[in-house]
C-alpha cells in the first residue's frame, strides 16, 4: 500500500493544487499590510533530525486521497484520546468531503509499512467557531475518528495538555520541540520519515515586531506562541506540518504547548514560527471532546 504513496510523492510537483500539503503561511492581514520585516536573522532551513521510530507515539499523520487514489501527507496532529485528534483549523475548515481524509497513528516512514500503523477514517471535524482566516486567531480544531485507536500499544499514546495559561505561560528561551513529515525545503517533497527539531520560545514582543506589530497593529496575538532559533534556523516547519504539535518531553511524558499555525515562507524567510497556544483553549477542548 505504501508503495502507492511513494509514487504519489514522486509526482507531488504536478498534482492538483488541492492535493498539496497544507502550508503554514502568513495571515492575510500581514500580507495586505506588508507589515512584516527582516527582524530576526538566520542562515539555514529546517530539516530537523529523524526521530527514533514511534518515539513520539502521540504524533499522527493527516492524509488526503489524491486524484490517483493514493493518499498524500497533508498535515500533522496529536492524539488526545482514542477517538480525538488535536489539529489546526486553517487546514480543515470548510472541508466538504470527509471521506477523502484519514488519520494514521503509529506512522514513521510514509513509504514503508512497519505493521504498527493504525489507519482511521474521519467521522467529523469541529473547528473553533471564531477562527479568523485573515489573522489566524483561534486556529484550532478537533478531528473525530470513525473507530477508536488502540492506545494499549507503545506506538500510539495520547499527549498531555498543559495547565491553564494563568499557571504556566512558556517563557522566552523555554526549549520546545516541533515534529512532522513536512517538506524540508519550500516546494520540495514531504519527508519520508518523521522528523523533529528543538527550538526556543521567542518573546511575544520580538515575534510581533518581526511580523510588523508596532503596539497599535497586532500581528501576534496573546493566544499564539512563537518559537524558533533566531541564530541558526528559520521558521521550524514547512508544507505538510500544519496542525502538528509543539511539545516538551517524549513518549508518554510529552506535553503539548502549541499547534503549528502560520509563518513566513519556510525556506526564504528569517522569522520564528507561530503556533496556537494550547493553554488558551483548554475550556474549548474540554467542551467539544466527545
N, C-alpha and C positions, 0 to 999 in steps of 0.2 A: 504494500500500500504506500509506503513512504517513498518508493522509487518514483511514483507519480508526482509526489510533492517536490522531489528534487528536480524533476523535469520542469515543473512549473516555475521553480526558482530560476532556471536557465533561460526561460522566456519571459521573465519578470519585466524586462525593459519594454516589451511591446504589448503587454497585457493592457486591457481596457483600464482607464483611469480608476474606475470604481473598484477594481480588484487589487490596487496597490496598497501596500501597508500604510496605515494612518500615520501622518507626520505631525508630531508636536510642533505647532507653528505659532507665529506671533498673533495675538489678538488683533482684530480688525481696527480697534481704536488706536492702537500704536502704529499700525501700518498707515492709516489715513492721516494721522497727525505727524508722522515722520519724527516721532519723539525720541526714538532710541538712538544711542550714540556709542562709540567705541570706548567705553569707560573702563572695561576690565580686559586686561591683556592675557593672551595665551598663545601657545605655539604648536598644539597638536590636536588631532581629532580623537574622539572616543573610540577605543577598540575594547578596552577592558580586558579581563582575563577569563578564560574558560573556567567555570566552577567545577568542583568535583560533582560528577553526575548525581542528581537527586539530593544534593546537599541543601537545596532551597526548596523543600517539599511543598511550600505554600504557593510557589510560582506556577501560574498556568499560562498556556498559550491560547489566545483567541484567534481562531482561524475562520476564513471565509472560503466557500466553494467558488472556484474560478469558472471561467467560461468553458473550460475543457473538462470540468467535473472534479478536478483535483483541488485540494484545499491549500491555501496560502496563509502564511503568518501575517496577521494584521495588527496585533496588539498583545499586551500582557494583561495580567490581572493577578489577584491573590485570593486564596481560599479563606472565607470567613467561617463557613460550616459546610456540611456535606452537600448542600444544595444552593449555596450562595457564594457568588464571586464579586469581589470589590473591584471596580473599574472606574475609568473616567467617563464623563458624559459626552465629550466632544466627538468621540469616535463611534458612538452608537445612537445618539439622539436622532430620531426620525427614521430609524430603520423600519422598512416596510415588510421585509421577508426574513423572519427569524430562521426559517428552515435552511438558509444559506450559511448559517453560522454554527460553530461548535466550540466547545471548550475542551482542551486536552490537559489533564493533570498528569504528573509523573513523567513529563516530557524532558528530554535533554537534547538529543540530536533530532533535528527535523527530518532527516533522511534515513535514519537507521532505527528500526524497531528494537527496543530493549525488552519488551514484554511487560514493562511496568506502566505503560501508558493507560490512562483511563479516559475514554472519549465519551462526552456527553453532549446531547443536543440542548439548545437553548429554548426554554419554555416561555420566558418573558424577561423584559428589561424595565427597570424603573430608573429614570434619570431625575436628578434634582429638579423640582418644578421651577426654580429660579435660575437655572443655568442660563448664562448670558453668552451667546456665541460671538459677541463683539468684544467683551472684556475677559471672557473665560472665568468669571466668578462662578462659584458653585459647580465646578467641573467634577462631578462625582455621580456614579451610577452603581446599581446593583444588578447583576445578571443572575437569573434563576435557572436551574437546570431541570431537565425533564425527569432525570433519575438521579438519586443521590450518589455521591462519590463514596468509595470505600476508604475511610480515613483510619482504618486499623493498620494499614501498611506504612512502612517508613517513607515511601516515596510520595505520599500525599497527606499533608497535615495542615490544619488551619493556622493562620498567623494571628498573633495577639494584637489588640488595638491599644493605643496609648491611653494615658489618663487624660482628663479634660485639660484644655489649654491653660486654664487657671492654675493647674497643678504643675504643668511642665510645658514650657514653650521652648523648643530646641534652640539653644543659644548659638551665637556665631562661633564657628570653629568646631562645633559638635560634629563628630565623624559619623557619617551615614553611608549606606550602600544603595546603589541602584542596579537593577538587573533586567535582562531581556534578550531577545533574539533579534533586536533591531539592526538595521544596516550600520556598518562601521564607517561608511562614507556617504555623503549625500548622493542620492540616486543610485546607490550601489545595491547589491543583493543583501537580503537579510542574512544574519549569521546562522550557520547550520547548528551551532551549539549554544547553549545558554551561557551568557557572559555576565560578569558583574564588575563594578568599579566602586571604590571607596572615595567619597568626596566630603569636603567640609560644608557645613551650613554657612551661608553668606548672610550678613546683616540685612534686614529688610530695607534699611535706608540705602545701602550701597546698591542693592539689587534694583530697587525702584529707580535710582538715579541712572543706572546703566541702561534702563529701558525708557528713559526720558522723563521720569517723575521729577517734579520740582517743588513739592509741597502743596501746590494747588491742583495740578494734574496728577492723578494717581495711576500708575501702571501696575504696580504690585500691591494687592490688597492684603489686609491682615489675615484673611483666610487662606493665604498662599504662603509657602515657604520656599526659599531659594537655596540651591546647593550647587557647588562646582569648585574645581581647583582654579583659583584665579591666577596661578603662576604657570602651570604646566598643561592645562587642558581646557578644552572648550566645553560647550553645553554637553552634559554627560549622557545624552541619549539621542536617538535618531528615528527614522521611519520604522514602524513596527514595534516600538517600545511603549506607545501610548497606553495609558491605563495601568502600567506596571507599578510595582512597589518601590518606595524609598523607605529603607528599613535599617534597623540595627539588629545585631545578633544573627544567628543562623539556625537552621533546623527548626526544632520545636521551641526554641527560645527567642525567635525573631519577633520584633515589634514593628508594626508599620506606622511610619510617621507621615508619609506623603504618597501621592499618586501622580505619576508622570502626566503633566498637563501641557505646558507650552514653553516656547523659547525661540530665539533666533536660530537661523539655519545651523544644523548640526555640524557642518563642515566648514563653512566660510565665516562663521561669526566668532565673537570673542565675549560671550556672555554666559552667566550661570543659567542652569535650568530652573524652571519654575514649576512647583508642584502644588497640588491641592493639599492643604494641611489637614490631615485626618482628624486631629483632635478637635477641630471646629465642628465636626459633623457627627459626633457620637450619638446625639439625640436623634438625628435624622436616620442614621443607620439602624439604630435600635427600633425606631418606629416603623421602618419599612422592611425589616427582615421578616421572613415567614416561618 
